[in-house]
């Protein structure tokens, strides 16, 4: 003959496991899934920019297309760079450009990031060469810019100037 008894602590454990499973199932049912694309629209129909899932140079080029930029698909340069641990005046000014576009390189001080540099082919009203730089850390765009190749040129964020 086989006899099995339950103590109060065993009943509590089973109850906690049941509650945990219920919460997990509820979260799975109500958390939206990620589509994996770059462009997303919110409830108002406005386009939002996706900075995630940038693993390759092709992904970085597709990221730039969200802003309306057309780039040569082969990057001019793909390089690992280190965000400095202390920002000098030049890098602090560069980080202000990043902050203006909702990014901040301060969180990535002393981290190695990948910089993809592309040639922009559709920059309006400018005859010189324009480059787009995309900084990626752990498959997420953390910064970048568009700049002219001229010494007295310009540097701007990803947004198109009107």
Secondary structure, DSSP 8 states (H G I E B T S, - for coil): -------HHHHHHHHHHHHHHHHHHHHHHHS------SEEE-TTS-EEE------SHHHHHHHHHTTT--B-SS-SEEEEEE--SS--HHHHHHHHHHHHTT--GGGGTT-EEEEEEEEES--TT--S-EEEEEEEETTEEEEEEEEESSTT--EE-SS---
